[in-house]
Amino acid sequence: MSDDIAAPRLPARPRIGYVGWGQETATVHALLHGLQPELAAQARVFAPGPDAAAAPRQVLPTVEALFAEAELIFVEPPLQRMEHHLPVMRLAVSDRHVLVLLGHGWSLDAVLRHLHERKVMRCVVTTTGGTHSTMAFCPSPHMERAEVDVFKALFGGMERLLVLDDEHQFEVVLGLSAVAPAAFYTILESLADGAVAAGLTRATALEFLAAVLRGASDAVLQGEAHPGVLRDQALEMDVAAAGLLELESAGVRGLMMRVVREVMRHARRGAENTNPETG
């Protein structure tokens, strides 16, 4: 796109808006915490019906009013409730807007069939408690790199930001965000149960194992080595090898891979039922 016909870009300090704000979920809380504080405080909301009373920000009466006052607009699930607002959004959205679809819901392709060549992205926020939040997002082809950089800069409060290459990658991350915390907590609890059976108190077992898990995560995130190399380094003692033998004999590696496969199958079935009809 040449500079003389370039569409308006997302400003460095855009006004924030939300469509469909309900109760303040963990995702919304993480978004507010990750945003620059002054931007979060000035956010505007369109919350239809009973949701308006629950919205913790200034509520605007119509979608048109929200789009007139904000450039960066988040849309919350359940998106089915927003489907009848799509015709109004199609008229209200312009090249100065970026629309962010949160979590599960419509694909970019389905939304762009309604909103045409607009700037849309899908975004998932995963929080594991406290301030440890990770955001992954997939921008549509109509967004410029400079606008992606502006979006990333707004969320300095996030622990980690991941830009995904395409929507297939986004769907995989979305599935992992749903199952990985539950899987990690299950493994943590199971190891603690074994430690309790061996004579350790539950509180001590959980504290120790959580610290070990955090250290293992930090080692991977800091790029110290591939997880396989780190695992081999952890097998210096024969007792560790004996324990790992039980894991491998039980097929835990294959089980975890099948868990991800099943999550993706379920996610695909859900996507078929949530994308709006095109016409």
N, C-alpha and C positions, 0 to 999 in steps of 0.2 A: 504494500500500500504506500503510495507516494505521500510525501509530507503535505502537499497542497490539497489533497482530497482526503486526508486522514480523518477518521471519526474522532469525536471527543474522547479523551482518555480519562480513566479513573483518576481523580485528583489525589495528591499525596495524603491529604487529610479528608477523606470522604465522610459525608454524613451517613450514619448507619440507620437502617430500617429493618423491621421484622414483619413478616406476613404470617399470621396464624399462631401468634404467641399464646401458649396455654400456661400451665403451671411451670415454674422455673425448674426445668429438668437438669440433670447432671451435665448434659451437653451445653445448655444455655449458660449454666454457671461457669463452665470451663471457658466458653467463648468470652463471657464478660471479664473473667479473670485474665484471659490472654490478651484482650484488646488493650490498646492504650487507654488509660483510665478516663481521660476527658472525652474520648469518643464514645466509650461505653455509657457514660453518664448522660450523654445527649441523644441516645438512641431513640428512635420513634417506632411506634408499633401500630399495626392494624390487626386487631384481634376480634374476629367476628363472634357474635352471639355471646354466650356466657363466659367465653375466655377473656373478654375485655376487663372484667373485674379482677382477674388474676394477673394481668400484665403489670410488671413492676416499672414500666416506663410510660411516658406520655402516649396516650392512645389517640390515634387519628380516626376520623369517622369513615373514611373510604380508602380503597386501594389507590385511587387517583391522587388523593392528598398525600399518601405515603410516598408515592413515586415522585411527587412534586418536591418533597422536602429531603429526600435521601438519594444517594447515588449507589451505595453498596447495600443490597437488600438480601436478607436471609429468609428462606422459606422453610418452616418446620414441618415435620410429619405430625399427624397423618395427612399425607398429601391428597388423599381422596377427598377430604373436606375442602380442599382448595380448588378442586377441578372446576367448579362452576364460576370461580373467579378468573379463570384463564382468559376468557374473551376480554375482560376489562384490563387485565394485565397486559395483554397483547397491544391494546391501544395506549396504555400508559408508559410502557417501557420504551426507551430510546437508546441511542448509541452512548449516552453518558452514564448508563446504568450497568452494573454488574449484578447478576442474580445468582445467589448461592443456594443450592439445594442441599439440605442437611440430611445426612444419614440415608436410611433406606427410602426408596421411593422411585420416582420416575427416572428413566434413563435420559441422558443428554439428548439423544436422538428424538425421543418422544416429545420432550419439551420444546426443542428447536422446531419441530413441525408445527407447533402452535405459535411460537414466538419468532420464528424465522431466524435470520442471521443476527442474533443478539448475543451478548456476552454473558455466558452462563457457565457455572462450574458446579461440580458435585464435591461435597466436603464431608468428612467424618472426623469427629473428635472423640478420642479414646482417653478416658481418665481412670487412673487406678487409685484414686483417693488423694486427698491433699491437693497439692499444686502440680502434680506430675501428670500433665496432659500432653497428648500428641495429636497433631492435626495432619491429616493427609487429604489432598485435594487434586482433582483432575479438571483443568480448564478446557473449555470448548475451543475449537480451532479459531474462533473469531476474537479471542482475547490476545492482546499483544504481550510480548515478554515483559515490557515495562510495566504493564498493569498487573501481571503476576508478581513482579518484584514489589510493587506497591502493596499488594495484598499481604505478602509475606511480612513486610515491614510493620504492618499494623499489629501483628501478633507476637511481639517480643516477649510476652509473658508465657508463651507456650514453651514447654521443655524441648520439643522437637517438631519441625515442620518438614513434611515430605511432599514434593511435587511429583505426581505420577504421570507417566507418558501417555496413557490411554485409559479408556473406561474399563477395559477388561482388567487391567491392573487394579483399578479402583474397586471393582467388585470383589477381587481377591482380598484386598486389605479390609474391605467392609466386612467380609465374612470372618476374617481373623479377629477383627475388633470385637465381634460378637462372642466368639468362642474362646479366644486365647486367655483372657483374664480368668474365666471360669475354669479352664483347663489347668492353668498355673496354680490357682487356689486349691483345686482338687488334689494336685500332686503335692502341694505344700502340706495340706491337711493329712494326706495319707502317710507321708514321711513322718509327720509329727505323731500320728497314731502309732506307727512302729516304734518311735522313740519312747513314747509313753509305755508301751508294752515292754520295752527293754529297761524301764526304770526311771526315765527322765520325767520331770514335771511337764505338763502341757505348756505352761507359760514359757518355760525355759526353752523347750523344743521349738515352739513357734518363733520366738525371738531369734534364736540361733539360726534356724533354717531361713527365715525371712532375710536376715543379714547376709547369709551365703548366697541366696538368690539375687539380692541386690548387687552383691559383688560380682557375680557371674554376668549379670546384665551389663554392668559398667564395663567389664572387660571386653565384651562384644561391641558395645557402642563406641568405645574408645579405640577400636580397631587393633587391639593387642594381637589377636590371631583369629584364625577360623575356629568356630566352635568345636570342630573335630580335633584340632590341635590342642585346644584348651582342655577338652575331655581327656586326651591322652596324658596331658600333664597332670591331671587330677588323679590318674591311676597309678601313681608312684607306689602306693601301698597295696599289698595283696588283698586286704579287706575290701578296698574299693573295687577291685576287679571281681571279687566274689559277689558283691552286691550288683554290679553291672551285669554279671552273667545272668542273674535272675531277671533283670529288666529285659535283656535281649531274648532270653528263653521264652518270656511271656509275649514277645512280639510287640513291645511297646512302641518301637519306631514305626512299624507298619500301622499300628493302631492310630497313632497321631496323624499319619498321612491320610488314613481313611476318614478320620474325623474332619479334616479340612475338606476332603472330597465331598463328604455328606453335607457339610455346611454350604458348599457351593451349589450342590444340587437343590437344596432347600431354598437358597437365595434366588436361584434362577426361576423356580416355580413361583416364588412370591413376586418377582419382577413382572412375570407374565400377567399377574392379576392386578397390579397396581398402576401400570402405565396407562395414561388416559387414551381413550379412543381418538384416532386421528381422522380428520375429515377435510 
